């Protein structure tokens, strides 16, 4: 953590684990102080074809030399500072669906292979080195690249790559564990011993488990018994060393290809479907005509509000996220279901939409974690006031009933998240979906009329336009945030 010399309050984006330097935020700028010993290596890497092509394609964060004065108080002690482009919405690996972790792993291996050809190695291989610009993964830690010893035949980041990429993907595929449970804590991923305990003897002997889980577990037992100390052994020649490292990277690539998450085909009933996958294909109560009516209202609201940034809460499979993206919006789409969130990422990546899907439940948002809860900011701290428009379509009745969130609190949070507009759908207790989730306790929500909803919203928002969907007890609203609202 980086602390101001004259205050105990730490700077934003604290970064302290890399001896080569640290990152901090100065207002809306992302700056990195590089310690003198690592400056020649960094400058050499930034001149490589790997760095130039990575920056040009957007796969490597853009980095430029900056002035010492940009570091404020730290500038007096900083000889070398670079500024990175600001990724619009930083999201952490424990908020990703497995598809995004897989894409981040593929990007990491691509850079490791390309850098190897130019005499550089990747000293660490963690998903925390990757952020997403929309659906595109971006490698953001330029200090992870260092000149390698030509005689070194070991990729020292191999173990970290396995623990933070391959084993979490295995836990997701074979045991159904969400990434939020395996990448938030501990920070450095899963140990082979953990998956070994989860797997029975038959699975432990499967080729992939044998290679990544069982053999490392057994070898670790032998090493502990012998209490031997690791000594790096140089290869006989640079060619042999490079051949060995290339073999390690190819092995990782084979494992990664075998662990690619399966795509869901809701209509065919294939893949790992979930409760909310294929919602608009048959689980929704909307008729085709009612869905078109809703789409028209949303499209017209977007055209009127002209938002640059949109937060889609309860995005499901992203139907309205993509509608907003087609109108030129940069969208963060959140849903608590990793299956539908993964389907959003697949489509966004395939069709090049500016949509960032995250596995986030707004009723239980991602907390701040890390040292002193300052390494990774909470979702709400990153999101507050960060969007021109917030969409909450067909979601608030779940929050009101399932999570028992008070209506006034829900609207207060919406007012915190949006800078300007709120596009929201009110579902009355008479609605079939509302009655399905309320489970016979309708009397608890009899007071929740659309008039009551409008009165509560009026405390923080001005009504711009509204419409009831034909044949349904559902109303769509476009509100504008009152300037006096806190």
One Martini backbone bead per residue (centre of mass of N, CA, C, O) as a GRO file, in nm:
protein
  486
    1UNK     BB    1   0.099   0.034   0.018
    2UNK     BB    2   0.025   0.382  -0.035
    3UNK     BB    3   0.147   0.656   0.161
    4UNK     BB    4   0.123   0.952   0.262
    5UNK     BB    5   0.355   1.141   0.430
    6UNK     BB    6   0.107   1.341   0.567
    7UNK     BB    7  -0.073   1.070   0.577
    8UNK     BB    8  -0.280   0.783   0.643
    9UNK     BB    9  -0.413   0.798   0.378
   10UNK     BB   10  -0.461   0.618   0.112
   11UNK     BB   11  -0.434   0.571  -0.200
   12UNK     BB   12  -0.554   0.502  -0.480
   13UNK     BB   13  -0.487   0.209  -0.592
   14UNK     BB   14  -0.329   0.007  -0.427
   15UNK     BB   15   0.032  -0.081  -0.465
   16UNK     BB   16   0.283  -0.334  -0.322
   17UNK     BB   17   0.395  -0.625  -0.446
   18UNK     BB   18   0.589  -0.481  -0.648
   19UNK     BB   19   0.926  -0.398  -0.663
   20UNK     BB   20   0.914  -0.229  -0.943
   21UNK     BB   21   0.629  -0.098  -0.844
   22UNK     BB   22   0.348   0.144  -0.862
   23UNK     BB   23   0.001   0.215  -0.837
   24UNK     BB   24  -0.200   0.513  -0.908
   25UNK     BB   25  -0.445   0.768  -0.839
   26UNK     BB   26  -0.504   1.081  -1.027
   27UNK     BB   27  -0.793   1.106  -1.027
   28UNK     BB   28  -0.831   1.004  -1.374
   29UNK     BB   29  -0.540   0.891  -1.336
   30UNK     BB   30  -0.296   0.640  -1.435
   31UNK     BB   31  -0.013   0.565  -1.233
   32UNK     BB   32   0.347   0.473  -1.255
   33UNK     BB   33   0.600   0.377  -1.046
   34UNK     BB   34   0.946   0.325  -1.120
   35UNK     BB   35   1.202   0.159  -1.034
   36UNK     BB   36   1.520   0.204  -1.138
   37UNK     BB   37   1.609  -0.102  -1.195
   38UNK     BB   38   1.346  -0.135  -1.410
   39UNK     BB   39   1.365   0.067  -1.646
   40UNK     BB   40   1.531  -0.070  -1.876
   41UNK     BB   41   1.337  -0.312  -1.913
   42UNK     BB   42   1.083  -0.153  -1.981
   43UNK     BB   43   1.188   0.005  -2.226
   44UNK     BB   44   1.259  -0.246  -2.389
   45UNK     BB   45   0.977  -0.371  -2.402
   46UNK     BB   46   0.822  -0.121  -2.534
   47UNK     BB   47   1.006  -0.181  -2.811
   48UNK     BB   48   0.866  -0.420  -2.884
   49UNK     BB   49   0.657  -0.595  -3.081
   50UNK     BB   50   0.469  -0.691  -2.862
   51UNK     BB   51   0.400  -0.408  -2.749
   52UNK     BB   52   0.316  -0.257  -3.005
   53UNK     BB   53   0.091  -0.457  -3.100
   54UNK     BB   54  -0.068  -0.464  -2.834
   55UNK     BB   55  -0.137  -0.161  -2.830
   56UNK     BB   56  -0.271  -0.140  -3.113
   57UNK     BB   57  -0.497  -0.371  -3.041
   58UNK     BB   58  -0.566  -0.342  -2.711
   59UNK     BB   59  -0.417  -0.582  -2.532
   60UNK     BB   60  -0.235  -0.343  -2.431
   61UNK     BB   61  -0.161  -0.109  -2.233
   62UNK     BB   62  -0.130   0.219  -2.251
   63UNK     BB   63   0.208   0.375  -2.240
   64UNK     BB   64   0.346   0.677  -2.089
   65UNK     BB   65   0.542   0.921  -2.026
   66UNK     BB   66   0.581   1.116  -1.731
   67UNK     BB   67   0.561   1.346  -1.488
   68UNK     BB   68   0.654   1.413  -1.168
   69UNK     BB   69   0.415   1.612  -1.100
   70UNK     BB   70   0.184   1.387  -1.124
   71UNK     BB   71   0.262   1.260  -0.823
   72UNK     BB   72   0.300   1.477  -0.637
   73UNK     BB   73   0.435   1.389  -0.347
   74UNK     BB   74   0.583   1.144  -0.497
   75UNK     BB   75   0.768   1.301  -0.700
   76UNK     BB   76   1.019   1.342  -0.508
   77UNK     BB   77   1.062   0.999  -0.530
   78UNK     BB   78   1.026   1.006  -0.857
   79UNK     BB   79   1.199   0.928  -1.162
   80UNK     BB   80   0.965   0.725  -1.286
   81UNK     BB   81   0.677   0.779  -1.504
   82UNK     BB   82   0.367   0.629  -1.596
   83UNK     BB   83   0.089   0.632  -1.819
   84UNK     BB   84  -0.232   0.497  -1.825
   85UNK     BB   85  -0.488   0.394  -1.949
   86UNK     BB   86  -0.833   0.408  -1.885
   87UNK     BB   87  -1.037   0.182  -1.769
   88UNK     BB   88  -1.362   0.228  -1.736
   89UNK     BB   89  -1.423  -0.071  -1.577
   90UNK     BB   90  -1.314  -0.224  -1.312
   91UNK     BB   91  -1.265  -0.583  -1.294
   92UNK     BB   92  -1.274  -0.883  -1.121
   93UNK     BB   93  -1.236  -1.223  -1.130
   94UNK     BB   94  -1.483  -1.270  -0.914
   95UNK     BB   95  -1.684  -1.125  -1.155
   96UNK     BB   96  -1.650  -1.353  -1.349
   97UNK     BB   97  -1.695  -1.557  -1.586
   98UNK     BB   98  -1.537  -1.825  -1.718
   99UNK     BB   99  -1.497  -1.701  -2.003
  100UNK     BB  100  -1.313  -1.464  -1.903
  101UNK     BB  101  -1.089  -1.631  -1.777
  102UNK     BB  102  -1.013  -1.775  -2.038
  103UNK     BB  103  -0.938  -1.518  -2.198
  104UNK     BB  104  -0.715  -1.424  -2.001
  105UNK     BB  105  -0.537  -1.675  -2.033
  106UNK     BB  106  -0.488  -1.653  -2.338
  107UNK     BB  107  -0.349  -1.377  -2.325
  108UNK     BB  108  -0.116  -1.457  -2.139
  109UNK     BB  109   0.006  -1.674  -2.327
  110UNK     BB  110   0.054  -1.498  -2.572
  111UNK     BB  111   0.260  -1.309  -2.431
  112UNK     BB  112   0.459  -1.525  -2.341
  113UNK     BB  113   0.536  -1.621  -2.628
  114UNK     BB  114   0.614  -1.351  -2.759
  115UNK     BB  115   0.831  -1.265  -2.551
  116UNK     BB  116   1.023  -1.507  -2.586
  117UNK     BB  117   1.117  -1.428  -2.880
  118UNK     BB  118   1.249  -1.142  -2.732
  119UNK     BB  119   1.375  -1.217  -2.433
  120UNK     BB  120   1.110  -1.248  -2.257
  121UNK     BB  121   0.940  -1.266  -1.944
  122UNK     BB  122   0.685  -1.394  -1.729
  123UNK     BB  123   0.675  -1.348  -1.381
  124UNK     BB  124   0.355  -1.336  -1.397
  125UNK     BB  125   0.018  -1.527  -1.371
  126UNK     BB  126  -0.258  -1.328  -1.337
  127UNK     BB  127  -0.581  -1.203  -1.354
  128UNK     BB  128  -0.492  -0.917  -1.226
  129UNK     BB  129  -0.350  -0.834  -1.514
  130UNK     BB  130  -0.660  -0.813  -1.604
  131UNK     BB  131  -0.878  -0.634  -1.809
  132UNK     BB  132  -1.194  -0.493  -1.933
  133UNK     BB  133  -1.294  -0.374  -2.256
  134UNK     BB  134  -1.557  -0.479  -2.228
  135UNK     BB  135  -1.491  -0.786  -2.397
  136UNK     BB  136  -1.185  -0.702  -2.382
  137UNK     BB  137  -0.884  -0.805  -2.307
  138UNK     BB  138  -0.634  -0.645  -2.082
  139UNK     BB  139  -0.304  -0.592  -2.037
  140UNK     BB  140  -0.171  -0.399  -1.739
  141UNK     BB  141   0.125  -0.532  -1.658
  142UNK     BB  142   0.431  -0.427  -1.766
  143UNK     BB  143   0.613  -0.543  -1.514
  144UNK     BB  144   0.589  -0.857  -1.591
  145UNK     BB  145   0.819  -0.790  -1.779
  146UNK     BB  146   1.136  -0.964  -1.840
  147UNK     BB  147   1.441  -1.041  -1.860
  148UNK     BB  148   1.587  -1.338  -1.960
  149UNK     BB  149   1.755  -1.615  -1.901
  150UNK     BB  150   1.874  -1.813  -2.152
  151UNK     BB  151   1.929  -2.069  -1.937
  152UNK     BB  152   1.626  -2.068  -1.855
  153UNK     BB  153   1.390  -2.356  -1.814
  154UNK     BB  154   1.188  -2.176  -1.640
  155UNK     BB  155   0.850  -2.105  -1.548
  156UNK     BB  156   0.772  -1.934  -1.265
  157UNK     BB  157   0.449  -1.886  -1.340
  158UNK     BB  158   0.313  -2.164  -1.359
  159UNK     BB  159   0.179  -2.207  -1.081
  160UNK     BB  160   0.001  -1.954  -1.097
  161UNK     BB  161  -0.155  -2.031  -1.351
  162UNK     BB  162  -0.285  -2.281  -1.233
  163UNK     BB  163  -0.421  -2.154  -0.973
  164UNK     BB  164  -0.574  -1.895  -1.139
  165UNK     BB  165  -0.688  -2.067  -1.395
  166UNK     BB  166  -0.713  -2.383  -1.421
  167UNK     BB  167  -0.841  -2.465  -1.145
  168UNK     BB  168  -1.092  -2.280  -1.155
  169UNK     BB  169  -1.200  -2.411  -1.419
  170UNK     BB  170  -1.228  -2.691  -1.294
  171UNK     BB  171  -1.420  -2.615  -1.063
  172UNK     BB  172  -1.644  -2.523  -1.253
  173UNK     BB  173  -1.684  -2.778  -1.434
  174UNK     BB  174  -1.679  -3.027  -1.208
  175UNK     BB  175  -1.823  -2.854  -0.937
  176UNK     BB  176  -1.971  -2.561  -0.974
  177UNK     BB  177  -1.781  -2.330  -0.900
  178UNK     BB  178  -1.758  -2.016  -0.843
  179UNK     BB  179  -1.529  -1.762  -0.872
  180UNK     BB  180  -1.605  -1.615  -0.605
  181UNK     BB  181  -1.499  -1.878  -0.429
  182UNK     BB  182  -1.176  -1.893  -0.567
  183UNK     BB  183  -1.065  -1.564  -0.616
  184UNK     BB  184  -1.097  -1.388  -0.358
  185UNK     BB  185  -1.043  -1.637  -0.145
  186UNK     BB  186  -0.769  -1.664  -0.220
  187UNK     BB  187  -0.566  -1.469  -0.421
  188UNK     BB  188  -0.386  -1.737  -0.540
  189UNK     BB  189  -0.603  -1.942  -0.554
  190UNK     BB  190  -0.563  -2.283  -0.614
  191UNK     BB  191  -0.484  -2.578  -0.478
  192UNK     BB  192  -0.438  -2.903  -0.550
  193UNK     BB  193  -0.537  -3.011  -0.271
  194UNK     BB  194  -0.827  -2.915  -0.299
  195UNK     BB  195  -0.916  -3.086  -0.547
  196UNK     BB  196  -0.831  -3.355  -0.425
  197UNK     BB  197  -1.050  -3.357  -0.204
  198UNK     BB  198  -1.299  -3.340  -0.405
  199UNK     BB  199  -1.187  -3.585  -0.536
  200UNK     BB  200  -1.194  -3.889  -0.640
  201UNK     BB  201  -1.012  -4.153  -0.744
  202UNK     BB  202  -1.110  -4.157  -1.035
  203UNK     BB  203  -1.056  -3.854  -1.096
  204UNK     BB  204  -0.750  -3.843  -1.011
  205UNK     BB  205  -0.683  -4.038  -1.283
  206UNK     BB  206  -0.735  -3.839  -1.470
  207UNK     BB  207  -0.537  -3.678  -1.681
  208UNK     BB  208  -0.588  -3.384  -1.580
  209UNK     BB  209  -0.574  -3.445  -1.277
  210UNK     BB  210  -0.301  -3.583  -1.273
  211UNK     BB  211  -0.134  -3.334  -1.376
  212UNK     BB  212  -0.270  -3.083  -1.185
  213UNK     BB  213  -0.318  -3.252  -0.901
  214UNK     BB  214  -0.196  -3.529  -0.809
  215UNK     BB  215   0.108  -3.501  -0.867
  216UNK     BB  216   0.154  -3.239  -0.706
  217UNK     BB  217   0.064  -3.363  -0.439
  218UNK     BB  218   0.274  -3.594  -0.423
  219UNK     BB  219   0.529  -3.422  -0.455
  220UNK     BB  220   0.483  -3.245  -0.206
  221UNK     BB  221   0.509  -3.475  -0.003
  222UNK     BB  222   0.803  -3.550  -0.074
  223UNK     BB  223   0.929  -3.270  -0.022
  224UNK     BB  224   0.849  -3.252   0.278
  225UNK     BB  225   1.000  -3.506   0.363
  226UNK     BB  226   1.290  -3.394   0.252
  227UNK     BB  227   1.338  -3.084   0.285
  228UNK     BB  228   1.403  -2.945   0.020
  229UNK     BB  229   1.578  -2.714  -0.173
  230UNK     BB  230   1.550  -2.494  -0.415
  231UNK     BB  231   1.730  -2.522  -0.736
  232UNK     BB  232   1.851  -2.370  -1.000
  233UNK     BB  233   1.885  -2.521  -1.330
  234UNK     BB  234   2.064  -2.491  -1.590
  235UNK     BB  235   2.092  -2.518  -1.905
  236UNK     BB  236   2.302  -2.618  -2.163
  237UNK     BB  237   2.123  -2.417  -2.344
  238UNK     BB  238   1.933  -2.180  -2.488
  239UNK     BB  239   1.774  -2.377  -2.669
  240UNK     BB  240   1.682  -2.567  -2.447
  241UNK     BB  241   1.536  -2.362  -2.268
  242UNK     BB  242   1.331  -2.267  -2.476
  243UNK     BB  243   1.206  -2.545  -2.533
  244UNK     BB  244   1.096  -2.589  -2.247
  245UNK     BB  245   0.918  -2.337  -2.224
  246UNK     BB  246   0.746  -2.398  -2.472
  247UNK     BB  247   0.633  -2.662  -2.354
  248UNK     BB  248   0.486  -2.536  -2.115
  249UNK     BB  249   0.299  -2.348  -2.280
  250UNK     BB  250   0.167  -2.577  -2.448
  251UNK     BB  251   0.047  -2.724  -2.209
  252UNK     BB  252  -0.133  -2.494  -2.116
  253UNK     BB  253  -0.293  -2.474  -2.379
  254UNK     BB  254  -0.419  -2.756  -2.369
  255UNK     BB  255  -0.567  -2.723  -2.103
  256UNK     BB  256  -0.729  -2.474  -2.182
  257UNK     BB  257  -0.885  -2.596  -2.421
  258UNK     BB  258  -1.025  -2.823  -2.239
  259UNK     BB  259  -1.154  -2.572  -2.039
  260UNK     BB  260  -1.362  -2.464  -2.211
  261UNK     BB  261  -1.648  -2.336  -2.195
  262UNK     BB  262  -1.964  -2.420  -2.243
  263UNK     BB  263  -2.208  -2.370  -2.461
  264UNK     BB  264  -2.526  -2.240  -2.470
  265UNK     BB  265  -2.837  -2.416  -2.581
  266UNK     BB  266  -3.153  -2.359  -2.509
  267UNK     BB  267  -3.322  -2.475  -2.749
  268UNK     BB  268  -3.156  -2.764  -2.732
  269UNK     BB  269  -3.061  -2.835  -2.430
  270UNK     BB  270  -2.762  -2.743  -2.404
  271UNK     BB  271  -2.560  -2.747  -2.158
  272UNK     BB  272  -2.534  -2.528  -1.868
  273UNK     BB  273  -2.808  -2.467  -1.758
  274UNK     BB  274  -3.035  -2.233  -1.611
  275UNK     BB  275  -3.286  -2.064  -1.477
  276UNK     BB  276  -3.214  -1.793  -1.682
  277UNK     BB  277  -3.181  -1.940  -1.928
  278UNK     BB  278  -3.384  -1.868  -2.190
  279UNK     BB  279  -3.608  -1.664  -2.106
  280UNK     BB  280  -3.715  -1.541  -2.392
  281UNK     BB  281  -3.774  -1.849  -2.511
  282UNK     BB  282  -4.010  -1.938  -2.252
  283UNK     BB  283  -4.011  -1.806  -1.945
  284UNK     BB  284  -4.161  -1.575  -2.030
  285UNK     BB  285  -4.464  -1.367  -2.033
  286UNK     BB  286  -4.406  -1.256  -2.301
  287UNK     BB  287  -4.512  -1.158  -2.583
  288UNK     BB  288  -4.408  -1.058  -2.879
  289UNK     BB  289  -4.568  -0.787  -2.864
  290UNK     BB  290  -4.474  -0.700  -2.578
  291UNK     BB  291  -4.172  -0.698  -2.638
  292UNK     BB  292  -4.181  -0.481  -2.854
  293UNK     BB  293  -4.298  -0.261  -2.675
  294UNK     BB  294  -4.055  -0.254  -2.485
  295UNK     BB  295  -3.835  -0.196  -2.693
  296UNK     BB  296  -3.943   0.077  -2.788
  297UNK     BB  297  -3.925   0.224  -2.520
  298UNK     BB  298  -3.622   0.184  -2.474
  299UNK     BB  299  -3.521   0.313  -2.736
  300UNK     BB  300  -3.653   0.593  -2.685
  301UNK     BB  301  -3.511   0.648  -2.416
  302UNK     BB  302  -3.223   0.642  -2.529
  303UNK     BB  303  -3.262   0.866  -2.738
  304UNK     BB  304  -3.330   1.085  -2.524
  305UNK     BB  305  -3.083   1.050  -2.319
  306UNK     BB  306  -2.799   0.986  -2.440
  307UNK     BB  307  -2.606   0.769  -2.333
  308UNK     BB  308  -2.277   0.650  -2.271
  309UNK     BB  309  -2.355   0.510  -1.992
  310UNK     BB  310  -2.450   0.173  -1.876
  311UNK     BB  311  -2.659   0.006  -1.633
  312UNK     BB  312  -2.747  -0.343  -1.617
  313UNK     BB  313  -2.986  -0.475  -1.410
  314UNK     BB  314  -3.057  -0.782  -1.463
  315UNK     BB  315  -2.970  -0.880  -1.772
  316UNK     BB  316  -2.929  -1.161  -1.828
  317UNK     BB  317  -2.876  -1.209  -2.181
  318UNK     BB  318  -2.870  -0.893  -2.294
  319UNK     BB  319  -3.094  -0.765  -2.470
  320UNK     BB  320  -3.073  -0.455  -2.363
  321UNK     BB  321  -2.772  -0.418  -2.380
  322UNK     BB  322  -2.756  -0.442  -2.693
  323UNK     BB  323  -2.945  -0.216  -2.756
  324UNK     BB  324  -2.760   0.001  -2.631
  325UNK     BB  325  -2.502  -0.063  -2.795
  326UNK     BB  326  -2.633   0.004  -3.076
  327UNK     BB  327  -2.652   0.318  -2.961
  328UNK     BB  328  -2.342   0.366  -2.831
  329UNK     BB  329  -2.310   0.223  -2.566
  330UNK     BB  330  -2.159   0.172  -2.253
  331UNK     BB  331  -2.179  -0.151  -2.095
  332UNK     BB  332  -2.290  -0.273  -1.777
  333UNK     BB  333  -2.361  -0.617  -1.703
  334UNK     BB  334  -2.566  -0.751  -1.443
  335UNK     BB  335  -2.556  -1.080  -1.279
  336UNK     BB  336  -2.593  -1.368  -1.069
  337UNK     BB  337  -2.560  -1.542  -1.334
  338UNK     BB  338  -2.299  -1.705  -1.493
  339UNK     BB  339  -2.439  -1.817  -1.745
  340UNK     BB  340  -2.564  -1.557  -1.867
  341UNK     BB  341  -2.305  -1.391  -1.853
  342UNK     BB  342  -2.147  -1.571  -2.048
  343UNK     BB  343  -2.337  -1.524  -2.292
  344UNK     BB  344  -2.278  -1.227  -2.320
  345UNK     BB  345  -1.977  -1.246  -2.378
  346UNK     BB  346  -1.986  -1.411  -2.634
  347UNK     BB  347  -2.146  -1.209  -2.802
  348UNK     BB  348  -1.974  -0.957  -2.758
  349UNK     BB  349  -1.712  -1.081  -2.876
  350UNK     BB  350  -1.825  -1.169  -3.154
  351UNK     BB  351  -1.979  -0.863  -3.213
  352UNK     BB  352  -1.834  -0.615  -3.077
  353UNK     BB  353  -1.943  -0.524  -2.803
  354UNK     BB  354  -1.991  -0.270  -2.547
  355UNK     BB  355  -1.981  -0.525  -2.313
  356UNK     BB  356  -1.979  -0.577  -1.953
  357UNK     BB  357  -1.988  -0.874  -1.784
  358UNK     BB  358  -2.121  -0.945  -1.448
  359UNK     BB  359  -2.106  -1.117  -1.135
  360UNK     BB  360  -2.375  -0.944  -0.986
  361UNK     BB  361  -2.541  -0.869  -0.681
  362UNK     BB  362  -2.708  -0.591  -0.574
  363UNK     BB  363  -2.795  -0.715  -0.285
  364UNK     BB  364  -2.475  -0.848  -0.294
  365UNK     BB  365  -2.222  -0.686  -0.330
  366UNK     BB  366  -1.911  -0.645  -0.391
  367UNK     BB  367  -1.657  -0.626  -0.189
  368UNK     BB  368  -1.401  -0.520  -0.026
  369UNK     BB  369  -1.056  -0.621  -0.070
  370UNK     BB  370  -0.782  -0.692   0.106
  371UNK     BB  371  -0.567  -0.488   0.222
  372UNK     BB  372  -0.766  -0.305   0.417
  373UNK     BB  373  -0.979  -0.298   0.185
  374UNK     BB  374  -0.785  -0.158  -0.080
  375UNK     BB  375  -0.719  -0.325  -0.340
  376UNK     BB  376  -1.040  -0.385  -0.382
  377UNK     BB  377  -1.305  -0.245  -0.477
  378UNK     BB  378  -1.614  -0.203  -0.461
  379UNK     BB  379  -1.876  -0.196  -0.662
  380UNK     BB  380  -2.007   0.067  -0.554
  381UNK     BB  381  -1.752   0.246  -0.566
  382UNK     BB  382  -1.728   0.211  -0.883
  383UNK     BB  383  -2.044   0.294  -0.960
  384UNK     BB  384  -2.088   0.556  -0.839
  385UNK     BB  385  -2.170   0.792  -1.069
  386UNK     BB  386  -2.093   0.611  -1.355
  387UNK     BB  387  -2.387   0.670  -1.490
  388UNK     BB  388  -2.627   0.794  -1.710
  389UNK     BB  389  -2.772   0.503  -1.703
  390UNK     BB  390  -3.023   0.299  -1.544
  391UNK     BB  391  -3.121  -0.043  -1.564
  392UNK     BB  392  -3.449  -0.191  -1.436
  393UNK     BB  393  -3.560  -0.484  -1.575
  394UNK     BB  394  -3.736  -0.718  -1.435
  395UNK     BB  395  -3.615  -0.695  -1.098
  396UNK     BB  396  -3.744  -0.549  -0.839
  397UNK     BB  397  -3.934  -0.780  -0.740
  398UNK     BB  398  -3.702  -0.959  -0.644
  399UNK     BB  399  -3.585  -0.757  -0.436
  400UNK     BB  400  -3.849  -0.714  -0.268
  401UNK     BB  401  -3.905  -1.024  -0.207
  402UNK     BB  402  -3.651  -1.209  -0.182
  403UNK     BB  403  -3.470  -0.967  -0.022
  404UNK     BB  404  -3.634  -0.734   0.126
  405UNK     BB  405  -3.619  -0.461  -0.015
  406UNK     BB  406  -3.677  -0.151   0.019
  407UNK     BB  407  -3.799   0.073  -0.194
  408UNK     BB  408  -3.645   0.327  -0.101
  409UNK     BB  409  -3.362   0.196  -0.111
  410UNK     BB  410  -3.360   0.121  -0.406
  411UNK     BB  411  -3.390   0.415  -0.513
  412UNK     BB  412  -3.142   0.529  -0.372
  413UNK     BB  413  -2.937   0.358  -0.525
  414UNK     BB  414  -3.011   0.449  -0.808
  415UNK     BB  415  -2.931   0.749  -0.749
  416UNK     BB  416  -2.625   0.679  -0.700
  417UNK     BB  417  -2.556   0.544  -0.985
  418UNK     BB  418  -2.683   0.784  -1.128
  419UNK     BB  419  -2.652   1.092  -1.304
  420UNK     BB  420  -2.959   1.089  -1.452
  421UNK     BB  421  -3.095   0.805  -1.539
  422UNK     BB  422  -3.404   0.595  -1.511
  423UNK     BB  423  -3.480   0.259  -1.618
  424UNK     BB  424  -3.797   0.117  -1.520
  425UNK     BB  425  -3.971  -0.174  -1.384
  426UNK     BB  426  -4.301  -0.229  -1.282
  427UNK     BB  427  -4.429  -0.494  -1.068
  428UNK     BB  428  -4.716  -0.613  -0.979
  429UNK     BB  429  -4.886  -0.833  -0.768
  430UNK     BB  430  -5.072  -0.940  -1.019
  431UNK     BB  431  -4.844  -1.069  -1.136
  432UNK     BB  432  -4.743  -1.385  -1.212
  433UNK     BB  433  -4.444  -1.359  -1.121
  434UNK     BB  434  -4.498  -1.237  -0.848
  435UNK     BB  435  -4.678  -1.476  -0.744
  436UNK     BB  436  -4.454  -1.690  -0.769
  437UNK     BB  437  -4.249  -1.550  -0.555
  438UNK     BB  438  -4.454  -1.500  -0.306
  439UNK     BB  439  -4.606  -1.758  -0.211
  440UNK     BB  440  -4.900  -1.664  -0.076
  441UNK     BB  441  -4.804  -1.343   0.026
  442UNK     BB  442  -4.975  -1.095  -0.091
  443UNK     BB  443  -5.051  -0.917   0.164
  444UNK     BB  444  -4.758  -0.786   0.194
  445UNK     BB  445  -4.810  -0.633  -0.119
  446UNK     BB  446  -5.080  -0.466  -0.157
  447UNK     BB  447  -4.946  -0.166  -0.142
  448UNK     BB  448  -4.788  -0.221  -0.427
  449UNK     BB  449  -4.839   0.017  -0.627
  450UNK     BB  450  -4.788   0.228  -0.887
  451UNK     BB  451  -4.850   0.481  -0.718
  452UNK     BB  452  -4.653   0.420  -0.490
  453UNK     BB  453  -4.405   0.412  -0.668
  454UNK     BB  454  -4.421   0.702  -0.780
  455UNK     BB  455  -4.400   0.844  -0.504
  456UNK     BB  456  -4.120   0.732  -0.429
  457UNK     BB  457  -3.966   0.835  -0.685
  458UNK     BB  458  -4.030   1.150  -0.646
  459UNK     BB  459  -3.802   1.205  -0.431
  460UNK     BB  460  -3.557   1.162  -0.678
  461UNK     BB  461  -3.754   1.191  -0.933
  462UNK     BB  462  -3.839   1.265  -1.265
  463UNK     BB  463  -4.084   1.241  -1.490
  464UNK     BB  464  -4.080   1.164  -1.837
  465UNK     BB  465  -4.194   0.858  -1.888
  466UNK     BB  466  -4.478   0.628  -1.958
  467UNK     BB  467  -4.586   0.266  -1.958
  468UNK     BB  468  -4.816   0.021  -2.024
  469UNK     BB  469  -4.834  -0.303  -2.075
  470UNK     BB  470  -5.017  -0.488  -2.259
  471UNK     BB  471  -5.188  -0.711  -2.041
  472UNK     BB  472  -5.016  -0.593  -1.797
  473UNK     BB  473  -4.869  -0.547  -1.461
  474UNK     BB  474  -4.677  -0.325  -1.629
  475UNK     BB  475  -4.429  -0.062  -1.592
  476UNK     BB  476  -4.271   0.200  -1.764
  477UNK     BB  477  -3.977   0.408  -1.684
  478UNK     BB  478  -3.859   0.749  -1.715
  479UNK     BB  479  -3.607   0.901  -1.528
  480UNK     BB  480  -3.495   1.197  -1.356
  481UNK     BB  481  -3.266   1.326  -1.167
  482UNK     BB  482  -3.256   1.503  -0.894
  483UNK     BB  483  -3.037   1.745  -0.794
  484UNK     BB  484  -3.111   1.729  -0.474
  485UNK     BB  485  -3.026   1.453  -0.458
  486UNK     BB  486  -2.831   1.228  -0.243
   0.00000   0.00000   0.00000
